[in-house]
């Protein structure tokens, strides 16, 4: 009788998310240290969604005390907490959600208190800020940008929510594309694949009906294109008419209409007719100055990109390393496994070549050759077709910009009509900076000139923000509704997880939520 294997308690606890971002993603999350500036409802909701899946450490910077108003909008304060430090109270209650997360000593200071000490921010992986005044936010933006610390600004204003992600440079290896073309190399087959296809003969002399109906569709396509090229001077179908004829030819190869594998081949005919190419986003990474010119400060991402670029120019003959993965298909188990082994073996040969190039680069840079593991190289090669680098603008540049460099078109083209709300709420923050409070009913005479000035500054028409927009902004008095806080907190934490795990492509760069119309807009401002 075999002895039962006891699974790791941590793996059991985090099983659901391990299926999403893997053990390597979980490790990065467990090593992360997040700073939350402002223990507001939306701030604590954001942090909650990071602590539950296993954030390593967090700190809360907040000079405010808990008020009666907090009780109606923040789930992480209680009646007995009124009058106590909001940083201390929210940190204690959040920590109870997951004891695995290390809680730092609450920092009972304001953002303004720490801005003159830039070294304060050095230990943090990500900074989340909510409720900051505009002038302090601009200083924080510059500070985080200079230190290359991702900054997430998340705020709510009544029924509206705003999220802004600032990253000086963020690299992504595992972007998890929802739709992608499988990397089968049918338009540029490697020798082992050609040899395997040549062993298979699609005729009744060599196989039964069952075997014929379970030939993997990549082999059917290779056989079809080989036959086509013989009859067309070695050329592949290059126009729509020829491609249609090629698909008809695939249909004639089937012994009966019920053969699903031939239907799969028919649907995937484009895999042999499309010329092989590298996605433009990946080309941009491989041709980036940081990939071309490595230094001692180069991150693993750029060292790997440099090696892949060299592989493409030489051994790859213009192609990326093979991913090694094949999709599900109709096939006999033994045939599928054999085909899978052919692809994985070829992919491993590419990984070994690139690992050798990586070690050579590490040596020349005076770095430890084991600092980039074989598994890391393998993962990079597997996802080489989807790597990307996101560099977005500073928040301070957006806030200080005028119509010449502010992306007006992003707001004007927004089909949900959220542009005027965005501008109106920006004006609300400017009002707070001037009058030390958010606008409320009765402040119309003081608020409208600020709105008009901002509209003019950004280059919009005079009536871009209407009286109705202004009236609604005044009516809500910057109310922090918990329902809106929960929505924005969920979205903000998702973006933080992308940044920490270096998986999925993060927001570039603004998200706006409109609870009045139940709409949202993603904007690049």
PyMOL commands that set and color helices and strands:
alter all, ss='L'
color gray80, all
select helices_A, chain A and resi 9-13+15-31+41-51+68-71+79-81+86-95+111-114+118-121+134-147+191-198+209-212+217-231+240-253+260-267+270-273+280-286+289-292+300-313+333-364+374-382+384-386+395-400+408-412+419-435+444-458+467-476+482-501
alter helices_A, ss='H'
color red, helices_A
select strands_A, chain A and resi 33-37+57-61+102-103+126-129+150-157+160-166+170-172+388-390+510-514+519-523
alter strands_A, ss='S'
color yellow, strands_A
deselect
rebuild
show_as cartoon
